[in-house]
Amino acid sequence: MKQEQENFKHIKGWGIDADADNEPTYPMKNYTGDDHQRSNWDRPPLQKPSVEVLHSNERPTYSAVIGETVPPTGLSGMIRRYAFQFSESSYGHWLPLLLADRINVVEGIADDLAKGKIPNIFVERGWNAEWKYNRPARIQKILIAAVTIGAVLALSQLKKRIQAR
C-alpha cells in the first residue's frame, strides 16, 4: 500500500474517498500497528460548483469531484430536479431519471435543428456499426419495426372502415 501511495501521491486528491475504518481485509490481514498511518493527511478542499449540480439527498455535501459539463436544463432538467427529491433506493428517483434521459435526447435533437445542424441519427445511434458488425440483429430489428408499423396502420385503416359503415 505504501508503494502505491508513493506512485500516485502526485495526483491531487488521489485516494480521497478511502475510508481507513472500512478495512475489507480485516479477518485475513496480519496487522502490524502501522496500518492506519496512511490516513494522517489533510483533506483537500472540495471542488466548488460553478453551475447547478444535482446530488443525492442522502449526502450532506457534494462528492470530492463533480461534473459540470451538462447542467440540468429544460424539461429534462425539471424532471431531474424532481427525481433528486427522493431517496436513491426508490423508484421515484430512478424512473424519472430514465424519463429525463429520453427527453434529453429529443431536446438535443431539437437543439441541433434550431442551430441549423442536421443530426446524423444513423451514426449517433450506432446503426452503421451494427449493420457492419451485427447485420442479422439489425435486419431483425428493422423487420420487427416494419411489421409493427404495418400492423398499426392496418388496424387504423380497419377501424376507419368500420366507423364509415
C-alpha positions in Angstrom: 0.0 0.0 0.0 2.8 2.4 0.8 4.4 1.9 -2.6 1.0 2.6 -4.2 0.7 5.8 -2.2 4.1 6.9 -3.4 3.3 6.1 -7.0 0.1 8.2 -7.0 0.7 11.0 -4.5 1.4 13.5 -7.3 -2.3 13.2 -8.3 -4.2 15.8 -6.4 -7.0 14.2 -4.4 -6.0 10.6 -5.1 -7.5 8.3 -2.5 -9.7 11.0 -1.1 -12.6 8.6 -0.7 -10.5 5.9 1.1 -12.1 5.2 4.4 -9.4 4.0 6.9 -12.1 2.4 9.1 -13.6 0.3 6.3 -10.9 -2.3 6.0 -12.1 -5.1 3.7 -9.1 -7.4 4.6 -9.8 -7.3 8.4 -10.3 -11.0 9.1 -7.3 -12.1 6.9 -4.7 -9.4 7.4 -1.9 -9.6 9.9 -2.0 -6.1 11.5 1.3 -4.5 12.4 0.1 -1.4 14.2 1.1 0.9 11.3 -1.9 0.1 9.2 -3.7 3.4 9.7 -0.8 5.7 9.5 -1.7 6.3 5.9 -4.8 8.2 7.0 -2.9 11.1 8.6 -3.4 13.7 5.9 -5.4 16.8 5.4 -8.4 16.5 3.1 -8.0 18.8 0.1 -10.7 21.4 -0.5 -13.8 20.2 -2.3 -14.5 21.5 -5.8 -16.8 24.5 -5.8 -19.6 24.1 -8.4 -20.0 26.9 -10.9 -23.3 25.6 -12.3 -26.2 23.8 -10.8 -25.2 20.3 -9.7 -27.7 17.8 -8.5 -26.7 15.4 -5.8 -28.3 12.8 -3.6 -30.4 13.9 -0.7 -28.7 11.2 1.3 -25.3 13.1 1.2 -24.9 16.4 3.0 -22.2 17.6 0.6 -21.1 17.2 -3.0 -18.6 14.5 -3.9 -14.9 15.5 -4.0 -15.0 15.9 -7.7 -18.2 16.8 -9.6 -19.2 17.0 -13.3 -20.2 20.4 -14.6 -20.3 19.9 -18.4 -24.0 19.4 -18.7 -26.1 21.3 -16.1 -29.8 20.3 -16.0 -31.9 22.4 -18.4 -35.3 22.4 -20.0 -38.0 19.8 -19.3 -35.4 17.1 -18.6 -33.8 19.3 -16.0 -37.1 19.9 -14.3 -37.7 16.2 -14.1 -34.2 15.6 -12.8 -34.7 18.2 -10.0 -37.9 16.4 -9.1 -36.2 13.0 -9.1 -33.4 14.2 -6.7 -36.1 14.9 -4.0 -36.4 11.2 -3.5 -34.0 8.6 -1.9 -31.8 6.7 -4.3 -33.5 3.5 -3.1 -36.9 4.4 -4.5 -38.5 4.2 -7.9 -39.4 7.9 -7.5 -35.7 8.7 -8.0 -34.7 6.3 -10.8 -37.7 6.2 -13.1 -37.9 10.0 -13.5 -34.1 10.0 -14.3 -34.7 7.4 -17.0 -37.5 9.5 -18.4 -35.4 12.6 -18.2 -32.6 10.9 -20.2 -35.1 10.0 -23.0 -36.5 13.6 -23.1 -32.9 15.0 -23.1 -32.2 13.1 -26.3 -35.2 14.7 -28.0 -34.2 18.1 -26.6 -30.7 17.6 -28.0 -32.1 16.8 -31.5 -34.3 19.9 -31.3 -31.4 22.0 -30.2 -29.3 20.7 -33.1 -32.1 21.5 -35.6 -32.5 25.0 -34.0 -28.8 25.7 -34.6 -29.1 24.6 -38.2 -27.3 21.3 -37.7 -29.0 18.2 -39.0 -28.1 15.3 -36.7 -26.9 12.1 -38.3 -29.1 9.8 -36.2 -27.9 6.6 -38.0 -24.3 7.2 -36.9 -25.2 8.6 -33.5 -27.4 5.6 -32.6 -24.7 3.2 -33.9 -26.8 1.7 -36.7 -24.0 1.8 -39.2 -21.7 -0.1 -36.9 -24.5 -2.6 -36.1 -25.1 -3.0 -39.8 -21.4 -3.7 -40.4 -20.7 -6.0 -37.4 -24.1 -7.4 -36.4 -26.2 -7.4 -39.5 -28.6 -10.2 -38.5 -29.7 -8.3 -35.4 -30.1 -5.1 -37.4 -32.2 -6.9 -40.0 -34.4 -8.4 -37.3 -34.9 -5.0 -35.6 -35.9 -3.5 -39.0 -38.3 -6.3 -39.7 -39.9 -6.1 -36.3 -40.3 -2.3 -36.7 -41.8 -2.7 -40.2 -44.3 -5.4 -39.0 -45.3 -3.3 -36.0 -45.8 -0.2 -38.1 -47.7 -2.2 -40.7 -50.0 -3.7 -38.1 -50.7 -0.3 -36.6 -51.6 1.2 -40.0 -53.7 -1.8 -40.9 -55.6 -1.6 -37.7 -56.2 2.1 -38.1 -57.5 1.6 -41.6 -59.8 -1.3 -40.4 -61.1 1.0 -37.7 -61.8 3.8 -40.2 -63.7 1.3 -42.5 -65.8 0.0 -39.6 -66.7 3.5 -38.5 -67.6 4.5 -42.0 -70.4 1.9 -42.2 
